[in-house]
Amino acid sequence: MSTQNLLVRPSGDLDTAPVVAIGLIGGYGVARASGNRPFGGAVLAAAGIVAGSAWLARRGRATAAALGTAYVLGFGLSHPLAKKIGAWPSVLAVTAATATAAHLASDARPARD
């Protein structure tokens, strides 16, 4: 076994619900703390790429597309929801829904052959 195999897990083995949470909560937190929305967007995008590659490897294109759409919609829907319930509650609500979807559709299911 090479050293590289010890350090890097295949993307199909990655639990993506925490990655989704890092992307949505971390992206908002970075944008808010730094005052720089593009920095937050970079966190959101990086986590989305990591999660998307795992979804693709584990479940295929259809699931990756569905979960990727849910991730982007969660981000988008958090904005109007924030006007009704506040920014942090909105981010936490869409994160809970999106991370749950990732867990149920990808993480909790065995990898496809």
C-alpha positions in Angstrom: 0.0 0.0 0.0 1.4 3.4 -1.0 1.6 6.4 1.4 -0.9 8.2 -0.8 -3.5 5.5 -0.2 -3.1 6.0 3.5 -3.7 9.8 3.3 -6.5 10.1 0.8 -9.8 8.3 1.0 -11.6 7.6 -2.3 -14.4 10.2 -2.8 -17.0 7.4 -2.8 -16.2 6.6 0.8 -16.7 10.2 2.0 -19.7 11.0 4.3 -21.1 14.0 2.5 -23.7 15.3 5.0 -20.9 17.0 7.1 -19.4 18.4 3.9 -22.8 19.9 3.0 -23.0 21.4 6.5 -19.5 22.8 6.2 -20.3 24.4 2.8 -23.6 26.0 3.8 -22.8 27.0 7.4 -19.1 27.7 6.8 -19.8 29.6 3.6 -22.3 31.9 5.4 -20.0 32.2 8.5 -17.0 33.1 6.4 -18.9 35.7 4.4 -20.4 37.2 7.5 -17.2 37.3 9.5 -15.0 38.6 6.7 -17.5 40.9 5.1 -16.5 39.4 1.8 -19.2 37.4 0.1 -16.9 35.9 -2.5 -14.9 34.2 0.3 -18.0 32.6 1.6 -18.9 31.6 -1.9 -15.5 29.9 -2.3 -16.2 27.8 0.8 -19.7 27.0 -0.5 -18.3 26.0 -4.0 -15.4 24.0 -2.6 -17.6 21.9 -0.4 -20.1 21.5 -3.2 -17.4 20.1 -5.5 -16.1 17.7 -2.9 -19.6 16.5 -2.0 -20.6 16.3 -5.7 -17.6 14.2 -6.6 -18.5 11.8 -3.8 -22.1 11.6 -4.9 -21.1 10.9 -8.5 -18.6 8.2 -7.4 -21.0 6.6 -5.0 -24.5 6.9 -6.6 -24.1 8.1 -10.2 -25.1 11.1 -12.2 -28.8 11.2 -11.4 -28.3 11.3 -7.6 -25.3 13.7 -7.9 -27.5 16.0 -10.0 -30.4 15.8 -7.6 -28.3 16.4 -4.5 -26.3 19.2 -6.3 -29.6 20.9 -7.2 -30.8 20.5 -3.6 -27.5 22.1 -2.4 -27.8 25.1 -4.7 -31.5 25.5 -3.9 -30.8 25.4 -0.2 -28.3 28.2 -0.6 -30.8 30.2 -2.8 -33.8 29.6 -0.6 -31.9 30.6 2.6 -32.0 34.2 1.4 -35.8 34.8 1.2 -36.3 32.5 4.3 -33.8 34.8 6.2 -36.2 37.7 5.7 -38.9 35.7 7.6 -36.9 33.9 10.4 -33.5 35.5 10.5 -30.2 34.8 8.8 -28.7 32.1 11.1 -32.0 30.2 11.6 -32.5 30.2 7.9 -29.0 28.9 7.2 -29.4 26.2 9.9 -32.8 25.1 8.5 -31.7 24.7 4.9 -28.5 23.0 6.1 -30.5 20.5 8.1 -32.7 19.7 5.1 -29.9 19.5 2.6 -27.6 17.5 4.8 -30.4 15.1 5.6 -31.1 14.6 1.9 -27.4 13.9 1.3 -27.3 11.4 4.2 -30.5 9.5 3.0 -29.7 9.6 -0.7 -26.0 8.9 -0.6 -24.3 8.4 2.8 -26.7 5.8 4.3 -26.8 3.7 1.1 -24.2 1.2 0.0 -22.0 2.3 -3.0 -23.3 1.2 -6.4 -21.3 -1.4 -8.3 
